Amino acid sequence: MTPPRVLLINPTITSHARFPLAVMQLAAALSERYATRIIDGNLDRDFIDRTRAALREGGVVAIGISVMGGPQLPSALAVSRAIREEAPQLPIIWGGYFPTLCPDATLASPVVDYAVRGQGERTIRELLDALAAGGELQDIAGLSWRRQGEIIHNHDRGFSPVAPALDFDSVDEPQRYIGPTYLGRRTTGYQAALGCRYRCSFCGVAALFRGKTALPPAERVEQDLLELRARFGVDSVQFYDHNFFDREVDMQPLLHTLARVAMPWWCYARADALVGLSEASWALVRKSRLRMAYIGAESPDDATLKSMRKGTRSDQTLEVVEACRRNGVVPELSFMLAPPHDPVGETERTFEFIRRIKRVHPAAEIMLHINTPLPPQRGMRPDPNAPKLDFPKTAEGWAEPQWVRYWCHKDAPWVDAPLRQRIEDFRLVLGSRFPTVTDWRAPGWQKQALRGVAAWRYRLRRYDRPWELALMRRVVRLWDPQLKGL
């Protein structure tokens, strides 16, 4: 007997593809009862037409779509509309960050039938079983749905510390997800741990996992990495763990594993966790060949860090930069500029703080974002500095360009045109004076030319209207890791 088919869709969000881990985990969770097919818009630019074709083949009982806010939202809506036109009877299920953070806005859209909040593997399986049997929905944890026009939010699902093992053959042509980066010629994306124990007010991970985290067995990580190396020639890894370095005692098995595998790697980390590592752990980090760690510095102001529940201090940021320098790691530091309570003042103070960092570790990467607090979340204490905004009430509203930019930390209503230009000018001067180390494509002489032309502006803090750098950037097209990743 042929099992019922479920289409799992990853709408387009980026110009380069890595393994769509979220839908791959769903496929693994459903594999005992359902036949799944993954359609990935990051790999297939005609993914909407491919979805229509798959529906015409028949046998599909439901559609699961993984949706983040920002640029993925318009493509998620587009494919959902196409599904509704092609097969209006099929249930369309959204899961991921956007329906977790905005379930009411999700279900306000006529092209979405169900919203899965939080971890979705068990929720979607129970939902599909209930739909097949005509069963009740109100007891399915983590599900939001409509009953006679009213939106119903079932109780939250508890944290599941175990993720299903991935099948790399669940995607078409898995070798196409592996390619060259700063780390190596055959870089893969991979996620080891789940969740994060911290609850930063600006972070969707906090709303998704509510302070829970779980590390995987080191044996499983080693098995997966060795399989990726043997099958696809993988020589480097970008870990998508929301916070790779957790408590040191728990990290030891993973660090030993990575030291044995010895492939260059990249990860997310926290300043306080890295600063607190023992010399023995730093020795393992060096042996494992960690090349870069993305660290949320966010602000030089400790009061701001406290209000956003970051849990770190500005002095720890400076300490971790020095620790990374000593141990051959490039820190990739993100900052949240222009907070609503003091957009101009804190932006200028952050610029000066970045200059201090560059004096300690010139190769440190700097990521500049606008501080855009999330909509209020159920069960989470709000940031007292968060503005009172009239957030969109529908998914279609969130897909409007100004809210896509807000979600991506690119703009905010309280950031005026002069400040927006000031930030862009500083970004251009900084990125020209210190070209990103992740750009392995641009010739060295081009980077050196940029450094030389930008030197006087950076030294004298003359960031305004860097016309000559803008002109040079038309010729020297540096890779932008903030837009394109590694």
C-alpha positions as CSV (number, residue, x, y, z in Angstrom):
1,M,0.0,0.0,0.0
2,T,1.4,3.4,-1.0
3,P,1.7,5.8,2.0
4,P,0.0,9.2,1.7
5,R,2.3,11.9,0.3
6,V,3.2,15.2,2.0
7,L,5.0,18.0,0.2
8,L,7.5,19.9,2.4
9,I,8.4,23.3,1.0
10,N,11.3,25.6,1.8
11,P,10.4,28.9,0.1
12,T,13.1,31.0,-1.5
13,I,15.0,33.2,1.0
14,T,18.6,33.3,-0.2
15,S,20.7,33.3,-3.4
16,H,22.8,30.3,-2.2
17,A,21.6,27.0,-0.9
18,R,22.6,25.0,2.1
19,F,20.8,21.9,3.4
20,P,17.2,22.9,4.3
21,L,17.6,21.3,7.8
22,A,14.1,22.3,9.1
23,V,12.2,20.4,6.4
24,M,14.7,17.6,6.4
25,Q,13.9,17.0,10.1
26,L,10.2,17.0,9.3
27,A,10.8,14.5,6.6
28,A,12.7,12.2,9.0
29,A,9.9,12.6,11.6
30,L,7.2,11.7,9.1
31,S,9.0,8.9,7.4
32,E,7.4,6.0,9.2
33,R,3.8,6.9,8.1
34,Y,4.1,9.3,5.2
35,A,6.0,9.6,1.9
36,T,7.5,13.1,1.8
37,R,9.0,15.2,-1.0
38,I,11.1,18.3,-0.3
39,I,10.9,21.2,-2.7
40,D,13.5,23.8,-2.0
41,G,13.1,27.3,-3.4
42,N,16.7,28.2,-2.6
43,L,17.9,25.5,-5.0
44,D,15.1,25.6,-7.5
45,R,14.0,29.1,-8.7
46,D,11.0,27.5,-10.4
47,F,9.8,26.0,-7.1
48,I,6.3,27.3,-7.5
49,D,5.9,25.6,-10.9
50,R,7.5,22.5,-9.5
51,T,5.0,22.5,-6.6
52,R,2.1,22.8,-9.1
53,A,3.5,19.9,-11.1
54,A,3.8,17.7,-7.9
55,L,0.2,18.4,-7.1
56,R,-1.0,17.3,-10.5
57,E,0.7,14.0,-10.0
58,G,-1.8,13.3,-7.3
59,G,-1.7,11.5,-4.0
60,V,-0.7,14.5,-1.9
61,V,-2.7,14.8,1.3
62,A,-1.1,18.0,2.8
63,I,1.5,20.7,2.4
64,G,4.0,21.7,5.0
65,I,5.8,25.1,4.5
66,S,8.7,26.3,6.6
67,V,8.4,30.1,7.0
68,M,10.8,32.7,8.4
69,G,9.8,36.3,8.6
70,G,11.5,38.8,6.3
71,P,12.3,37.9,2.7
72,Q,11.0,34.4,2.9
73,L,7.5,35.5,3.7
74,P,6.6,36.9,0.2
75,S,7.7,33.7,-1.5
76,A,5.8,31.6,1.2
77,L,2.7,33.5,0.4
78,A,3.2,33.1,-3.3
79,V,3.6,29.4,-3.2
80,S,0.6,29.1,-0.8
81,R,-1.6,31.0,-3.3
82,A,-0.5,28.7,-6.1
83,I,-1.4,25.7,-4.0
84,R,-4.8,27.1,-3.1
85,E,-5.5,27.7,-6.8
86,E,-4.2,24.3,-7.9
87,A,-5.7,22.2,-5.1
88,P,-8.1,24.2,-2.9
89,Q,-9.0,21.2,-0.8
90,L,-5.5,20.5,0.5
91,P,-4.6,21.7,4.0
92,I,-1.7,24.2,4.0
93,I,0.4,24.0,7.2
94,W,2.9,26.7,8.1
95,G,5.6,26.1,10.6
96,G,8.9,27.8,11.7
97,Y,9.8,31.2,13.2
98,F,7.1,33.3,11.6
99,P,4.0,31.3,12.6
100,T,5.6,30.7,16.1
101,L,6.1,34.5,16.6
102,C,3.0,35.6,14.8
103,P,0.3,32.9,14.8
104,D,-2.6,35.3,14.6
105,A,-1.2,37.1,11.6
106,T,-0.4,33.7,10.0
107,L,-4.0,32.5,10.3
108,A,-5.4,35.8,9.2
109,S,-4.2,34.8,5.8
110,P,-6.8,32.9,3.7
111,V,-4.1,30.7,2.2
112,V,-3.0,29.2,5.5
113,D,-5.1,26.6,7.3
114,Y,-2.9,25.6,10.3
115,A,0.1,27.2,12.1
116,V,2.6,25.0,14.0
117,R,4.3,26.9,16.9
118,G,7.7,25.9,18.2
119,Q,9.3,22.5,17.4
120,G,7.1,21.0,14.7
121,E,8.0,17.4,14.3
122,R,5.4,15.8,16.6
123,T,2.8,18.5,16.1
124,I,2.6,18.1,12.3
125,R,2.6,14.3,12.6
126,E,-0.3,14.4,15.1
127,L,-2.1,16.9,12.9
128,L,-1.8,14.8,9.8
129,D,-3.0,11.7,11.7
130,A,-6.0,13.7,13.1
131,L,-6.9,15.0,9.6
132,A,-6.8,11.5,8.1
133,A,-8.9,10.0,10.8
134,G,-11.3,13.0,11.2
135,G,-10.1,13.4,14.8
136,E,-10.2,16.3,17.2
137,L,-7.6,19.0,17.0
138,Q,-7.9,20.8,20.3
139,D,-5.5,18.5,22.2
140,I,-2.7,18.8,19.7
141,A,0.0,20.7,21.5
142,G,1.7,23.6,19.6
143,L,-1.1,23.9,17.0
144,S,-3.0,27.1,16.1
145,W,-6.1,26.7,13.9
146,R,-9.4,28.1,13.0
147,R,-12.8,26.9,14.2
148,Q,-15.8,28.6,12.6
149,G,-13.8,31.6,11.9
150,E,-12.3,31.9,15.4
151,I,-8.5,31.4,15.9
152,I,-7.7,28.7,18.4
153,H,-4.3,28.5,20.1
154,N,-3.8,25.0,21.7
155,H,-1.5,24.7,24.6
156,D,2.2,25.0,24.0
157,R,4.2,21.9,23.3
158,G,7.0,21.0,25.7
159,F,10.6,21.1,24.6
160,S,11.8,17.9,22.8
161,P,15.6,17.4,23.4
162,V,15.9,14.7,20.6
163,A,15.8,15.6,16.9
164,P,15.4,12.8,14.4
165,A,18.5,11.7,12.5
166,L,18.8,13.3,9.1
167,D,18.6,11.5,5.8
168,F,20.7,13.5,3.3
169,D,19.0,11.7,0.5
170,S,15.7,13.2,1.5
171,V,16.6,16.2,-0.8
172,D,17.2,16.1,-4.5
173,E,20.9,16.2,-5.5
174,P,22.3,16.6,-2.0
175,Q,25.8,17.4,-3.4
176,R,24.4,20.8,-4.7
177,Y,24.1,22.0,-1.1
178,I,27.9,21.9,-0.7
179,G,30.2,24.5,-2.1
180,P,33.2,26.8,-1.6
181,T,33.4,29.3,1.2
182,Y,36.0,31.1,3.3
183,L,36.3,27.9,5.3
184,G,37.0,25.5,2.5
185,R,36.2,24.3,-1.0
186,R,33.4,21.9,0.1
187,T,31.5,23.5,3.0
188,T,28.3,22.1,4.4
189,G,25.7,23.5,6.8
190,Y,24.9,21.4,9.8
191,Q,23.1,21.7,13.1
192,A,24.2,19.8,16.2
193,A,22.5,21.3,19.3
194,L,18.9,22.5,19.6
195,G,17.7,25.7,21.2
196,C,19.4,28.2,23.5
197,R,19.1,28.7,27.2
198,Y,19.0,32.5,27.0
199,R,16.0,34.7,26.4
200,C,17.2,37.8,24.5
201,S,14.2,40.0,23.8
202,F,15.1,40.6,20.2
203,C,15.7,37.0,19.2
204,G,13.2,34.6,17.7
205,V,15.1,31.6,19.1
206,A,14.0,32.7,22.6
207,A,10.4,32.7,21.6
208,L,10.7,29.3,19.8
209,F,12.6,27.4,22.5
210,R,11.8,29.4,25.7
211,G,15.2,29.0,27.3
212,K,15.6,25.3,26.6
213,T,18.6,23.7,24.9
214,A,19.9,20.2,24.3
215,L,23.3,18.9,23.0
216,P,23.4,15.9,20.7
217,P,25.4,12.7,21.4
218,A,29.0,13.4,20.2
219,E,29.0,10.0,18.4
220,R,26.1,11.1,16.2
221,V,27.8,14.4,15.2
222,E,31.0,12.5,14.4
223,Q,29.1,9.9,12.3
224,D,27.3,12.6,10.3
225,L,30.4,14.6,9.6
226,L,32.3,11.5,8.6
227,E,29.5,10.5,6.3
228,L,29.4,14.0,4.7
229,R,33.2,13.8,4.2
230,A,33.0,10.3,2.7
231,R,30.0,10.8,0.4
232,F,30.4,14.4,-0.7
233,G,34.0,15.4,0.0
234,V,33.0,17.9,2.7
235,D,36.1,19.6,4.1
236,S,34.5,22.3,6.3
237,V,31.4,23.0,8.4
238,Q,29.1,25.9,9.2
239,F,27.2,25.0,12.4
240,Y,23.8,26.5,12.6
241,D,23.4,25.8,16.3
242,H,21.7,28.8,17.9
243,N,24.4,28.9,20.5
244,F,27.2,26.3,20.0
245,F,29.2,26.9,23.1
246,D,27.1,26.0,26.1
247,R,28.3,24.9,29.5
248,E,32.0,23.9,29.2
249,V,31.6,20.5,30.9
250,D,28.8,19.6,28.4
251,M,30.9,20.9,25.4
252,Q,33.9,18.7,26.1
253,P,32.7,15.6,24.2
254,L,31.8,17.7,21.1
255,L,35.1,19.5,21.2
256,H,37.0,16.3,21.3
257,T,34.9,15.0,18.4
258,L,35.7,18.1,16.3
259,A,39.3,17.9,17.2
260,R,39.4,14.4,15.8
261,V,37.5,15.3,12.6
262,A,39.7,18.5,12.3
263,M,37.7,20.3,9.6
264,P,37.6,24.1,9.7
265,W,34.3,25.3,11.2
266,W,32.1,28.3,11.9
267,C,29.5,28.7,14.7
268,Y,27.4,31.0,16.8
269,A,28.8,31.7,20.3
270,R,28.4,34.0,23.3
271,A,31.1,36.2,24.7
272,D,30.7,35.0,28.3
273,A,30.9,31.4,27.3
274,L,34.1,31.8,25.3
275,V,35.7,34.1,27.9
276,G,35.1,31.4,30.5
277,L,36.7,28.6,28.6
278,S,39.7,26.8,30.3
279,E,43.0,26.6,28.6
280,A,42.4,22.9,28.0
281,S,39.2,23.7,26.1
282,W,40.9,26.5,24.1
283,A,43.5,23.9,23.1
284,L,40.8,21.7,21.8
285,V,39.3,24.7,19.9
286,R,42.6,25.3,18.2
287,K,43.0,21.6,17.4
288,S,39.5,21.4,16.0
289,R,40.3,24.3,13.6
290,L,37.6,26.8,14.6
291,R,38.0,29.6,12.2
292,M,35.2,32.0,13.0
293,A,32.6,32.5,15.8
294,Y,29.6,34.8,15.3
295,I,29.1,36.6,18.6
296,G,26.2,38.9,19.5
297,A,27.9,41.9,21.0
298,E,24.8,44.0,20.4
299,S,25.7,47.2,22.3
300,P,28.6,48.9,24.2
301,D,26.1,50.0,26.8
302,D,25.5,47.6,29.7
303,A,22.1,49.1,30.6
304,T,20.9,48.4,27.0
305,L,22.3,44.9,27.2
306,K,20.4,44.3,30.5
307,S,17.1,45.7,29.1
308,M,17.3,43.3,26.1
309,R,18.1,40.4,28.6
310,K,21.4,39.7,26.7
311,G,23.2,38.4,29.8
312,T,26.6,39.7,28.8
313,R,28.6,42.8,29.4
314,S,30.6,45.1,27.1
315,D,33.8,44.3,28.9
316,Q,33.3,40.6,28.0
317,T,33.0,41.6,24.4
318,L,36.5,43.2,24.6
319,E,37.8,40.2,26.5
320,V,36.5,37.7,23.9
321,V,38.0,39.7,21.1
322,E,41.4,39.4,22.7
323,A,40.9,35.7,23.5
324,C,39.9,35.0,19.9
325,R,43.0,36.9,18.6
326,R,45.3,34.8,20.9
327,N,43.7,31.5,19.7
328,G,43.5,32.2,15.9
329,V,39.8,32.7,15.8
330,V,38.1,35.5,13.9
331,P,35.2,36.9,15.9
332,E,32.2,38.0,13.8
333,L,30.5,40.6,16.0
334,S,26.9,41.7,15.5
335,F,25.7,45.1,16.8
336,M,22.1,46.4,17.2
337,L,22.3,50.1,16.3
338,A,19.8,52.9,16.8
339,P,17.7,51.6,19.7
340,P,14.4,53.4,20.0
341,H,15.2,55.0,23.3
342,D,18.4,56.8,22.0
343,P,19.0,56.0,18.3
344,V,21.6,58.7,17.5
345,G,23.6,58.6,20.8
346,E,24.0,54.9,21.0
347,T,24.8,54.5,17.4
348,E,27.8,57.0,17.7
349,R,28.9,55.2,20.9
350,T,28.8,51.9,19.1
351,F,30.9,53.3,16.3
352,E,33.6,54.2,18.8
353,F,33.4,50.8,20.5
354,I,33.9,49.1,17.2
355,R,37.1,51.2,16.7
356,R,38.3,49.8,20.0
357,I,37.7,46.3,18.8
358,K,39.5,46.9,15.6
359,R,42.6,48.1,17.6
360,V,42.6,44.8,19.4
361,H,41.8,42.5,16.5
362,P,41.8,44.1,13.1
363,A,40.5,41.0,11.4
364,A,37.3,41.0,13.5
365,E,34.2,41.0,11.4
366,I,31.5,43.6,12.2
367,M,27.8,43.1,11.4
368,L,25.6,46.2,11.8
369,H,21.9,45.9,12.3
370,I,19.1,48.2,13.4
371,N,17.6,47.4,16.8
372,T,14.0,46.3,15.9
373,P,12.3,44.6,18.9
374,L,9.9,41.7,18.1
375,P,6.2,42.0,18.6
376,P,5.1,41.1,22.2
377,Q,5.2,37.4,22.8
378,R,2.9,35.3,24.9
379,G,4.5,34.3,28.2
380,M,7.6,36.4,27.7
381,R,8.6,39.5,29.7
382,P,8.7,42.5,27.3
383,D,11.7,44.8,26.8
384,P,11.0,48.0,28.7
385,N,12.7,50.0,25.9
386,A,10.6,48.4,23.2
387,P,8.5,50.9,21.2
388,K,4.7,50.9,21.0
389,L,4.2,50.0,17.3
390,D,1.2,49.1,15.4
391,F,2.5,45.8,14.0
392,P,0.8,44.2,11.0
393,K,-2.2,42.0,11.7
394,T,-1.7,39.7,8.7
395,A,1.0,37.7,7.0
396,E,0.4,39.9,3.9
397,G,1.0,43.0,6.0
398,W,4.3,41.6,7.3
399,A,5.3,40.9,3.7
400,E,5.1,44.6,2.8
401,P,8.7,45.9,2.0
402,Q,8.9,48.2,5.0
403,W,8.1,45.4,7.4
404,V,10.4,42.9,5.6
405,R,13.1,45.5,6.3
406,Y,12.0,45.8,9.9
407,W,12.1,42.0,10.4
408,C,15.6,41.9,8.9
409,H,16.9,44.6,11.2
410,K,17.5,46.9,8.3
411,D,15.2,49.8,9.1
412,A,12.7,51.1,11.8
413,P,10.2,53.9,12.0
414,W,12.3,55.9,14.5
415,V,15.4,55.9,12.2
416,D,15.3,59.1,10.2
417,A,17.0,59.6,6.8
418,P,20.1,61.3,8.1
419,L,20.8,58.6,10.7
420,R,20.1,55.8,8.1
421,Q,22.7,57.5,5.8
422,R,25.1,57.9,8.6
423,I,25.0,54.2,9.3
424,E,25.4,53.2,5.7
425,D,28.4,55.6,5.3
426,F,30.1,54.2,8.4
427,R,29.5,50.7,7.1
428,L,31.1,51.6,3.8
429,V,34.1,53.2,5.3
430,L,34.7,50.4,7.8
431,G,34.2,47.7,5.3
432,S,36.6,49.4,2.9
433,R,39.3,50.0,5.5
434,F,39.0,46.4,6.8
435,P,37.8,44.2,3.8
436,T,36.1,41.1,5.0
437,V,38.3,38.0,5.5
438,T,35.4,35.9,4.2
439,D,35.9,37.2,0.6
440,W,38.2,34.6,-1.0
441,R,37.1,35.8,-4.4
442,A,38.4,39.3,-4.7
443,P,42.2,39.7,-5.6
444,G,44.4,40.9,-2.9
445,W,45.4,44.0,-4.8
446,Q,41.8,45.2,-4.9
447,K,41.4,44.8,-1.2
448,Q,44.7,46.7,-0.6
449,A,43.6,49.5,-2.9
450,L,40.3,49.9,-0.9
451,R,42.3,49.9,2.4
452,G,44.5,52.7,1.2
453,V,41.7,54.9,-0.1
454,A,39.6,54.4,3.0
455,A,42.5,54.9,5.5
456,W,42.3,58.7,5.9
457,R,38.5,58.7,6.3
458,Y,38.7,56.0,9.0
459,R,41.6,57.7,10.8
460,L,39.9,61.1,10.9
461,R,36.3,59.7,11.4
462,R,35.2,61.4,8.2
463,Y,32.4,58.9,7.4
464,D,30.0,61.3,5.6
465,R,29.5,60.9,1.8
466,P,32.4,58.6,1.0
467,W,31.8,59.0,-2.8
468,E,35.2,57.8,-3.8
469,L,34.7,54.5,-1.9
470,A,31.2,54.1,-3.5
471,L,32.8,54.6,-6.9
472,M,35.5,52.0,-6.2
473,R,33.0,49.5,-4.9
474,R,31.4,49.4,-8.4
475,V,34.7,47.9,-9.6
476,V,35.8,46.0,-6.4
477,R,32.7,44.0,-5.7
478,L,33.5,42.5,-2.3
479,W,31.4,39.6,-1.0
480,D,29.0,40.9,1.7
481,P,28.7,38.3,4.5
482,Q,25.9,40.3,6.1
483,L,23.8,39.7,2.9
484,K,25.1,36.4,1.7
485,G,26.6,34.6,4.6
486,L,29.9,32.8,4.2
